[in-house]
Amino acid sequence: MLKIAVRNLTRKSMRTWLTIVSISIGIASVVVIGAIGDAGKAAVTSELDNMGITGLSVSTAAYGTSTSVHLQMDELNAIRELPSVENAMPLIMYYTDSTLKGEKSDSLVWGIDSGAKQIISLELLHGRLINKNDVEDTAKVCLVDQNYALSTYGRENIVGKTMQILMNGNEETYEIVGIVSAGSSIMQNVIGNYVPSIVYVPYTSLQEYAVINKFDQIAVKVNPGSNVEDAQSSIISALDQVSGTTGAFHAENLAKQRDQLMSMLDIITLVLSLIGGISLIVAGLGIMTIMLVSVTERTREIGIKKAIGAKNHKIMVEFLLEAVFITAIGSLLGALVGLGISMLGLMAVGMSAAIQWPTILNAIGVSMLIGVFFGVYPAYKASKLRPVEALRIE
């Protein structure tokens, strides 16, 4: 029966291959969408981890507007004294101009503490990070990302060079003591459209020379054994006591927000996969069409087989095997093509490419079910033909 099924498929090879191609396109689209979705989630997760989006971010409730309550050293010390807090670091963001090697560019200057690496996961490539002495001495030292160094000097390691940063109307000279990773290509491309260069300086230095007396945010790393939501409540309570106010501060659970973002990405990937899966339904209808045509073309052959003793279930299995063969070949080819396209595409944009076996196996499994489902009716119709009526067909 296997030999007969293969022989029947080769009778109309062009028609068979067109159907196989339609199945392959559907499978390939699902595999590509799934691979892109999984790679995108991995890239976003990695980037959020590198940016420190794993703990709590404390800010004033009226962040971005004028308010009489600010985040200052008293608030920072109150947070650091809490038993559930492993580390806390002030963050100041300052948009300004910087000049490196005579080239002026828009910059985002981050005022950070000496413990920045523990919270925002700075990856040092060359030189050193900002230390405790730099913070205490309000030193004019800075870190720049590798892309900024490459765009100006054509190399990453420019430790020891100096740059000018415009602060409060005056150009202050800072020594570059370290080069840090610019992060993933996706995040850098997004940020790069708006902020070409990122510079890190001691927060005390930024406060003194830019005349800033408050923090924009305080990044908090919670102890591994502590409950994040409990720590969130204790931080707000401590800040209310220090400031003598109620509802003036806000703590965001960034890890929870990240999980919500991942859930949204899962839903988007699922919806796109379902859209791609519509082509599998179309391919299934194509299988039913060619199998019905095949039944019509081979009606006399079916009559002869039944006249010499072929049972109904034998005829039905024969046609079902043809549908299964077409679906299996199309599914495997589509999976290989989709895998190749997704891996080449992801490597081309600098993202890590990994084989997502669950996505591939699920797509093949669904395709096989669709092939069998749409092949049942033609096979059933063929098995129910009466020998006498079938033999009358010319």
VEXVO-656144 format. One line per 2 residues: their letters; for each residue x negated, z negated, y negated of C-alpha. Coordinates in steps of 0.5 Angstrom, whole numbers, plus 500, padded with zeros to 3 digits. Layout:
a	X Z Y | ...
! end
This chain:
ml	500 500 500 | 494 499 495
ki	491 506 497 | 498 509 496
av	499 505 489 | 492 507 486
rn	493 514 489 | 500 515 485
lt	497 512 479 | 491 518 479
rk	497 523 480 | 498 523 472
sm	492 520 470 | 493 522 462
rt	499 518 462 | 496 512 466
wl	490 511 461 | 495 512 455
ti	499 506 458 | 493 502 459
vs	490 503 452 | 496 501 449
is	496 494 453 | 488 494 451
ig	490 494 444 | 495 488 445
ia	490 484 448 | 484 486 444
sv	488 484 438 | 490 477 441
vv	483 476 443 | 480 478 436
ig	485 473 432 | 484 467 437
ai	476 468 436 | 477 469 428
gd	481 463 428 | 477 458 432
ag	471 460 429 | 474 459 422
ka	476 452 424 | 469 451 426
av	466 453 420 | 471 449 415
ts	470 443 419 | 462 443 419
el	463 445 412 | 467 439 410
dn	463 434 414 | 457 437 410
mg	461 435 404 | 462 428 406
it	470 430 407 | 470 424 413
gl	471 418 409 | 475 415 403
sv	475 418 396 | 477 413 390
st	479 415 383 | 483 413 378
aa	491 414 379 | 491 418 373
yg	484 422 375 | 483 428 370
ts	487 425 364 | 485 420 359
ts	486 413 361 | 484 406 359
vh	482 404 366 | 475 407 369
lq	471 407 375 | 464 403 373
md	459 399 376 | 464 393 377
el	469 397 381 | 463 400 385
na	460 393 387 | 467 391 389
ir	468 396 394 | 461 395 396
el	462 388 398 | 468 389 402
ps	466 388 410 | 470 394 412
ve	465 399 407 | 459 401 410
na	456 405 404 | 459 407 397
mp	456 412 392 | 458 414 385
li	460 421 384 | 459 425 377
my	461 432 376 | 458 435 370
yt	459 443 368 | 453 445 364
ds	448 451 363 | 441 450 367
tl	435 454 366 | 430 456 371
kg	424 461 370 | 427 463 364
ek	434 465 367 | 440 461 364
sd	446 460 369 | 452 456 370
sl	451 450 374 | 455 444 377
vw	451 438 376 | 452 432 381
gi	450 425 379 | 449 422 386
ds	446 415 388 | 440 414 393
ga	444 414 399 | 447 420 398
kq	445 423 405 | 449 418 409
ii	455 420 405 | 455 427 403
sl	450 430 409 | 445 433 404
el	440 437 409 | 433 437 406
lh	429 443 407 | 423 442 403
gr	420 436 399 | 424 429 398
li	431 427 396 | 433 422 390
nk	431 415 392 | 432 408 389
nd	427 408 384 | 429 415 381
ve	436 412 380 | 433 405 377
dt	428 409 373 | 433 414 371
ak	428 419 373 | 429 426 370
vc	428 429 378 | 433 434 381
lv	435 437 388 | 437 444 388
dq	440 448 393 | 436 454 397
ny	440 460 394 | 439 458 387
al	431 457 389 | 432 464 392
st	435 468 387 | 430 466 381
yg	423 465 385 | 425 469 391
re	423 463 396 | 426 457 398
ni	420 452 397 | 420 451 389
vg	418 444 389 | 414 441 383
kt	417 447 379 | 421 444 372
mq	428 446 370 | 432 445 363
il	439 442 364 | 443 442 358
mn	446 435 357 | 450 433 351
gn	447 439 347 | 440 438 348
ee	436 441 354 | 433 436 358
ty	427 438 363 | 428 436 370
ei	422 436 376 | 425 439 382
vg	423 434 388 | 427 437 393
iv	431 443 396 | 437 442 400
sa	441 447 404 | 447 451 401
gs	451 450 406 | 455 455 410
si	456 462 408 | 463 462 407
mq	463 456 402 | 457 458 399
nv	461 465 397 | 467 461 395
ig	463 457 390 | 458 462 388
ny	464 466 385 | 465 460 380
vp	459 456 380 | 452 460 381
si	448 454 382 | 448 447 384
vy	444 441 382 | 443 434 384
vp	440 429 379 | 440 421 379
yt	447 419 377 | 444 414 372
sl	440 420 369 | 446 424 368
qe	450 418 365 | 444 417 360
ya	443 424 358 | 450 427 358
vi	452 420 355 | 457 419 361
nk	460 412 362 | 464 412 368
fd	464 415 375 | 469 421 377
qi	470 419 384 | 467 414 389
av	465 416 395 | 466 411 401
kv	464 411 408 | 468 406 412
np	464 402 418 | 465 406 425
gs	469 400 427 | 474 399 422
nv	481 402 421 | 481 407 415
ed	488 405 413 | 486 398 412
aq	480 399 409 | 484 404 404
ss	488 398 402 | 483 393 401
ii	479 397 397 | 485 398 392
sa	487 391 392 | 479 389 390
ld	480 394 385 | 486 391 382
qv	483 385 382 | 477 387 378
sg	481 391 373 | 487 386 372
tt	491 392 373 | 496 395 379
ga	497 402 381 | 491 404 377
fh	487 407 382 | 488 411 388
ae	484 412 395 | 485 418 399
nl	483 419 406 | 479 425 407
ak	479 425 414 | 486 425 415
qr	487 431 410 | 482 434 414
dq	486 433 420 | 492 436 417
lm	488 442 414 | 486 443 422
sm	493 443 424 | 495 448 419
ld	490 453 421 | 492 452 428
ii	499 454 426 | 497 460 422
tl	492 462 428 | 498 461 433
vl	503 465 428 | 498 471 427
sl	497 471 435 | 504 472 436
ig	504 477 431 | 499 481 435
gi	502 479 442 | 508 484 439
sl	504 489 441 | 504 487 448
iv	511 487 449 | 511 494 446
ag	506 496 452 | 511 492 457
lg	516 497 455 | 511 503 455
im	510 501 463 | 517 500 464
ti	518 507 461 | 513 511 465
ml	515 507 472 | 522 509 471
vs	519 516 470 | 515 516 476
vt	521 513 480 | 525 520 478
er	519 524 479 | 518 521 486
tr	525 520 488 | 525 525 494
ei	518 522 496 | 522 515 496
gi	528 518 500 | 523 521 506
kk	519 514 506 | 526 511 507
ai	528 516 512 | 522 514 517
ga	523 507 516 | 521 504 510
kn	524 498 508 | 527 496 501
hk	522 491 500 | 516 495 501
im	518 501 496 | 519 495 491
ve	512 492 492 | 509 499 492
fl	512 500 485 | 510 493 483
le	503 494 485 | 502 500 480
av	505 496 474 | 500 490 476
fi	494 495 477 | 496 498 470
ta	497 491 467 | 490 488 470
ig	486 494 468 | 489 494 461
sl	488 487 460 | 481 486 462
lg	479 492 458 | 482 489 452
al	479 482 453 | 472 486 453
vg	473 490 447 | 476 484 443
lg	471 479 445 | 466 485 443
is	469 486 436 | 470 479 435
ml	463 477 437 | 460 483 433
gl	464 481 427 | 463 474 427
ma	455 475 427 | 455 480 422
vg	458 475 417 | 453 469 419
ms	458 465 423 | 457 462 430
aa	461 466 435 | 463 463 442
iq	467 465 448 | 474 462 447
wp	476 462 455 | 482 459 454
ti	485 464 449 | 482 470 453
ln	485 467 460 | 492 466 456
ai	492 473 453 | 491 476 460
gv	496 471 463 | 501 473 459
sm	500 480 459 | 500 480 467
li	507 477 466 | 509 482 462
gv	507 487 466 | 510 485 472
ff	517 483 468 | 517 490 466
gv	515 493 472 | 521 489 476
yp	527 494 474 | 524 500 476
ay	521 498 482 | 528 495 484
ka	531 501 482 | 527 505 487
sk	528 500 493 | 535 501 492
lr	535 509 493 | 539 511 499
pv	535 516 503 | 541 521 504
ea	542 522 496 | 534 521 495
lr	533 527 500 | 538 532 496
ie	534 531 490 | 529 538 489
! end
